[in-house]
Amino acid sequence: MSHNSTANSYSSIRQEIYNDNLKLEEKIQKARKYEEEFFLKLLYAHFIKLKDINVLKDDKAYFDINMHFLAMVVKSMLDDIHRFVIYSHSKQVEKPKYSAYLIRWISRIKPIQVTNQEISSKHLHFINSYFSIFVGLSLLELKDYDSIQVVELYEELRYATYYRDISPKDLTLLLRTIKKNDI
């Protein structure tokens, strides 16, 4: 998706948010969805830069983020969080739970799409798993991302998010432990 069409998409969402015919709750939901999509797009750009991932080969992109799938990630995550809040009567969602739902939906929906089939790097096949873990751990605001434990954890989580369907409860427990111990 081009930058211009992404800007138009955000522009249309902004117009919907300011629509006087919408109820306040609908406006809040649309604003939250807009913020989440923009936030994930920023994290994607940071992920590519930080991990020094070469997205181009001979001016052909290896992969790109699909904004429609990204919107599905955000909607699915917000729906799960909303159901959790209603079920638990919670007023606030802790960061590990929020991270767990994002990890789950990014690794299930796979918003990063491989666009150049000529390449066969194992890292590109796992790009959504790596991205989901990056997003989840970024939200925890850990102090030391380069420690041996974090690198080992990345590999374990990469395997689990790619080959298994981890429940958000299990992920939340794991992320709480990581946050508490600041691995």
Buried (B, 14 or more C-beta within 10 A) or exposed (E): EEEEEBEEBBEEBEEBBEEEEBEEEEBEBBBBBBEBBBBBBEBBEEBBEEEEBEEEEEEEEBBBBBBEBBBBBBBBBBEBBEEBEEEEEEEEBEBBBBBBBBBBBBBBBBBBEBEBEEBEEEEBEBBBBBBBBBBBBBBBEBEEEEEEEBEEBBEEBBEBBBEEEBEBEEBBBBBBEBBEEEB
